[in-house]
């Protein structure tokens, strides 16, 4: 960590000591994030996670006020660690002794995750920002061009696919959504008693079906898994239209992830191969839209 970052971190912890108690030990970096820097810290004998935003993360469509509101609401529902304090753009949450949900366990946890998402979608909270991928693609493209970056063919295919999906699945009646259901954002508390969702920074008012598609594609669900997800979420056997909407939202998720990788490539200071990340998601999107099934999904989703 560079000297300036160390100084800022120490200043934040010093300010928090007045309300949470004296600091013990040194902040311990937590691995795995590719947007922010996260630390385990001890104040007043209690352990917390402090999230420090990465450089220019506001350009990624992140609303820090919305993140806190969403995290607090999710914690009230018992599906996220409790928010303890904010220090500027930094967020302090309770440290939960946990482990990531392994890929081999995700299938077994589908019903529990679906119920957690449904509870949040139905919570009735209003978040200050909207999350909708077609609009986000336009915003990201402007940022990349302003910094003399290259969008590439993959980005153009993502924009085209997103427009076709939006034509049959426009954003209507938006609800609070998580919007970033990577495997690393799903944890299980010690003892395996509860699944929780973390990293609420992309939370916004959006389409609940995006959360389902985002969860599905990011965790390699197969068609049986998708059917279980839809059944657990709705409480009824999935219709052909619901299945098609989920497939299209998987594509929309890859459009977002690929574009996110492109814009991160021009703004981030983290050591990560964002170009490769973008390429992998754009390639998966291309494979999906080139299938004959894609036209069938569009027709079925249109109803």
SULCOR-V591812 format. One line per field, one symbol per residue. ss: DSSP state (H for helix, E for strand, L for the rest). burial: # if it has 24 or more other ideal C-beta (glycine too) atoms within 12 Angstrom, else .. Layout:
BEGIN
ss=???
burial=???
END
This chain:
BEGIN
ss=LLHHHHHHHHHHHHHHHHHHLLEEEEEEEELLLLLLEEEEEEELLEEEEEEELLLLHHHHLLLHHHHHHHHHHHHHLLLLLLEEEEELLEEEEELLLEEELLHHHHHHHHHHHHHHHHHHHLLLLLLLLELLHHHHHHHHHHHHHHLLLLLHHHHHHHHHHHHHHHHHLLLLLLEEELLLLLHHHEEEELLLLLEEELLLLLLEEELHHHHHHHHHHHLLLLHHHHHHHHHHHHLLLLLHHHHHHHHHHHHHHHHHHHHHHHHHHHHLLLLLLHHHHHHHHHHHHHHHHLLHHHHHHHHHHHL
burial=.......##..##..#...#..#...#..#..###########...########..#.#################.#.#########.########.#.##....##.##.##########.#.#.#.#############.##....#.#..##.###.######.##.#..################....##########################.#...##########...#...###########################.#...#..###.##.###.##....#..##..#..
END
